[in-house]
Amino acid sequence: KPSKKSKYRVIDDDGNNYEIADSVFLLEFNSADDYANLEVGKTYTVYGYWFRFPIMSWFPQIYKFE
């Protein structure tokens, strides 16, 4: 059964994939707004966690950027 959760993925200049995600533990619930506010070509400081695990299609998670 396909997931109904939206995925907001971004790629850095080195071709690495990341997912902008909500975090219950960090009380961050605005991933859709964060994704919509990203500007192509702009440099950001990102805060995240996790790692790439291709077998499970896991990507590093970004929960905040400035």
Secondary structure, DSSP 4 states (H G I P E B T S, - for coil): ----S--EEEE-TTS-EEEE--BTTTTB--HHHHHHH--TT----EEEE---BGGGTB--EEEEE-
